[in-house]
Amino acid sequence: MHCRWVLTGGGSRLTGIGEVCEDILKRPVRLASPLPIAKMPAQLAEPEFSDPVGLAMYAHRTTVAKMTQDRGWVQTAGLADRLGA
């Protein structure tokens, strides 16, 4: 099985960090930035914001899923739609 490591956050901008990680981990490494969300300021699509943007998206998705499950219906026009998620 072939796996790859993903570096996120501001530290992923350090010069040469990808190569150092590949040498140590003996696996391919890629650098990641958050995927843009509708109406998200462009400044947040930088590596240093990948963790908070990802956590916010995760929190929203799990909240919507829980609400949908509790109410027994599918929410079609919510925050996820407005965010483009």
C-alpha positions as CSV (number, residue, x, y, z in Angstrom):
1,M,0.0,0.0,0.0
2,H,1.3,3.4,-1.0
3,C,0.7,6.3,1.4
4,R,1.6,9.9,1.3
5,W,2.0,12.5,4.1
6,V,0.3,15.9,3.9
7,L,1.9,18.9,5.6
8,T,-0.4,21.7,6.6
9,G,-0.2,24.9,8.7
10,G,2.3,27.7,8.6
11,G,5.2,25.3,9.2
12,S,4.7,23.8,5.8
13,R,6.0,27.0,4.3
14,L,9.5,26.4,5.8
15,T,12.0,26.2,3.0
16,G,12.9,22.5,2.3
17,I,10.5,21.0,4.9
18,G,8.9,18.8,2.3
19,E,12.2,17.3,1.3
20,V,13.4,16.8,4.9
21,C,10.1,15.0,5.8
22,E,10.4,12.8,2.7
23,D,13.9,11.8,3.7
24,I,12.9,11.1,7.3
25,L,9.6,9.4,6.6
26,K,10.6,7.6,3.4
27,R,7.3,8.5,1.9
28,P,6.1,11.1,-0.5
29,V,5.0,14.4,1.1
30,R,2.7,17.1,-0.3
31,L,2.0,20.6,1.0
32,A,-1.7,21.5,1.5
33,S,-3.8,24.7,1.6
34,P,-7.5,25.0,2.4
35,L,-9.9,24.6,-0.5
36,P,-11.8,27.8,-1.0
37,I,-15.3,28.1,0.4
38,A,-17.9,30.4,-1.2
39,K,-17.4,34.0,0.1
40,M,-14.3,32.9,2.1
41,P,-11.7,35.7,2.1
42,A,-8.8,34.9,-0.2
43,Q,-6.3,35.3,2.7
44,L,-7.8,32.2,4.4
45,A,-6.7,30.0,1.5
46,E,-3.2,29.9,2.8
47,P,-1.5,26.9,4.5
48,E,-1.4,28.6,7.9
49,F,-5.3,28.6,7.9
50,S,-5.8,25.0,6.8
51,D,-6.3,23.6,10.3
52,P,-8.9,26.2,11.5
53,V,-10.8,26.2,8.2
54,G,-10.8,22.4,8.2
55,L,-12.0,22.3,11.8
56,A,-14.8,24.8,11.1
57,M,-15.9,22.8,8.1
58,Y,-15.8,19.5,10.1
59,A,-17.8,21.1,13.0
60,H,-20.4,22.4,10.6
61,R,-20.8,19.1,8.8
62,T,-21.2,17.1,11.9
63,T,-23.7,19.5,13.4
64,V,-25.8,19.4,10.2
65,A,-25.6,15.6,10.2
66,K,-26.6,15.4,13.8
67,M,-29.5,17.8,13.3
68,T,-30.7,15.9,10.2
69,Q,-30.5,12.6,12.1
70,D,-32.4,14.0,15.1
71,R,-35.1,15.6,13.0
72,G,-35.4,12.8,10.5
73,W,-35.3,15.1,7.5
74,V,-32.7,16.3,5.1
75,Q,-31.7,20.0,5.3
76,T,-31.3,21.3,1.8
77,A,-30.7,25.1,2.3
78,G,-28.3,25.6,5.1
79,L,-24.9,26.9,5.9
80,A,-23.2,24.2,3.8
81,D,-25.1,25.4,0.7
82,R,-24.2,29.0,1.4
83,L,-20.6,28.1,1.9
84,G,-20.4,26.0,-1.2
85,A,-19.4,23.0,0.9
